[in-house]
Amino acid sequence: MSIDTLLLFAFASIALAITPGPTMLLALSNGISGGMRAAAWGIAGASLGSCIVITTVALGLGSLLAASEWLFNAIRVAGVLYLVWLGIKLWRTPPADVGAVLAASSARPLRGRLALLRSLAVALSNPKSLLFFAAFLPQFVDTAQRQAPQYLVLGAVFVGIDTLVMLGYATAGTQAVRWLSQGSLRALNRGCAAGMWLLAATLAVWRRPGA
């Protein structure tokens, strides 16, 4: 893999990462309702999900999903239902006040683990991501060389960029807690919930290319 190819992949990954998706909305919402610590757990879950998806593609299992209509639809329906449920949870979640964000809380580790599991579930329940990576990553792999190290490098680059962007969203959420009123924070959090429902609707009507 050449440096030019790697740079092209990095630029493409940046363009993909900055596009608001479910994990980015979760990072923003976690920053608003749980502070940076909870957001960091969520980011870890989303990054772990990306690693699993990329590993699945590297092992060739993405082709299995592309070939199986039943498996694709099963994951798609599960993803839709989960995004709808998650939107409801975000809609009902009250924004944290500044004191709650800055103070250490014994309940925070549990909230953190919940944020991790939510983001991991979102990352793994979206068949579009798996199909995207199955079509996207191989374009940057030199088949004349060993492929496993190339997938490792590409995966590390993407996850690193995606993690930095999620940190930006989470930081925006924690700063919003400092500067916005409770009503504005609630509206922003519910905007994230509405974004989840919009993504669920998009996934519900989405069909694979050629299907």
ChimeraX attribute file (.defattr): number of C-alpha atoms within 10 A of each C-alpha:
attribute: neighborCount
match mode: 1-to-1
recipient: residues
	/A:1	17
	/A:2	10
	/A:3	8
	/A:4	9
	/A:5	13
	/A:6	17
	/A:7	12
	/A:8	12
	/A:9	19
	/A:10	17
	/A:11	13
	/A:12	13
	/A:13	18
	/A:14	16
	/A:15	11
	/A:16	14
	/A:17	20
	/A:18	16
	/A:19	10
	/A:20	14
	/A:21	15
	/A:22	25
	/A:23	25
	/A:24	26
	/A:25	22
	/A:26	31
	/A:27	32
	/A:28	28
	/A:29	30
	/A:30	32
	/A:31	30
	/A:32	32
	/A:33	24
	/A:34	27
	/A:35	29
	/A:36	24
	/A:37	20
	/A:38	27
	/A:39	31
	/A:40	24
	/A:41	23
	/A:42	30
	/A:43	28
	/A:44	21
	/A:45	25
	/A:46	31
	/A:47	23
	/A:48	18
	/A:49	22
	/A:50	23
	/A:51	18
	/A:52	17
	/A:53	24
	/A:54	26
	/A:55	17
	/A:56	16
	/A:57	24
	/A:58	20
	/A:59	12
	/A:60	12
	/A:61	16
	/A:62	22
	/A:63	15
	/A:64	12
	/A:65	19
	/A:66	18
	/A:67	11
	/A:68	10
	/A:69	12
	/A:70	10
	/A:71	13
	/A:72	20
	/A:73	16
	/A:74	12
	/A:75	16
	/A:76	22
	/A:77	17
	/A:78	14
	/A:79	24
	/A:80	23
	/A:81	16
	/A:82	20
	/A:83	27
	/A:84	20
	/A:85	16
	/A:86	19
	/A:87	26
	/A:88	16
	/A:89	13
	/A:90	23
	/A:91	18
	/A:92	13
	/A:93	18
	/A:94	17
	/A:95	28
	/A:96	21
	/A:97	17
	/A:98	16
	/A:99	10
	/A:100	14
	/A:101	22
	/A:102	14
	/A:103	10
	/A:104	11
	/A:105	11
	/A:106	8
	/A:107	8
	/A:108	17
	/A:109	14
	/A:110	12
	/A:111	19
	/A:112	23
	/A:113	17
	/A:114	16
	/A:115	26
	/A:116	23
	/A:117	18
	/A:118	20
	/A:119	27
	/A:120	22
	/A:121	18
	/A:122	21
	/A:123	24
	/A:124	19
	/A:125	22
	/A:126	23
	/A:127	25
	/A:128	18
	/A:129	17
	/A:130	25
	/A:131	19
	/A:132	12
	/A:133	19
	/A:134	22
	/A:135	14
	/A:136	15
	/A:137	17
	/A:138	16
	/A:139	12
	/A:140	16
	/A:141	20
	/A:142	13
	/A:143	11
	/A:144	7
	/A:145	10
	/A:146	11
	/A:147	14
	/A:148	13
	/A:149	12
	/A:150	20
	/A:151	20
	/A:152	14
	/A:153	13
	/A:154	22
	/A:155	20
	/A:156	15
	/A:157	18
	/A:158	22
	/A:159	21
	/A:160	14
	/A:161	20
	/A:162	23
	/A:163	19
	/A:164	15
	/A:165	20
	/A:166	27
	/A:167	20
	/A:168	15
	/A:169	23
	/A:170	30
	/A:171	21
	/A:172	17
	/A:173	27
	/A:174	24
	/A:175	15
	/A:176	19
	/A:177	23
	/A:178	16
	/A:179	11
	/A:180	12
	/A:181	13
	/A:182	16
	/A:183	11
	/A:184	14
	/A:185	23
	/A:186	22
	/A:187	14
	/A:188	20
	/A:189	28
	/A:190	22
	/A:191	17
	/A:192	23
	/A:193	27
	/A:194	18
	/A:195	20
	/A:196	26
	/A:197	22
	/A:198	16
	/A:199	18
	/A:200	24
	/A:201	15
	/A:202	12
	/A:203	18
	/A:204	15
	/A:205	9
	/A:206	11
	/A:207	13
	/A:208	12
	/A:209	7
	/A:210	4
	/A:211	6
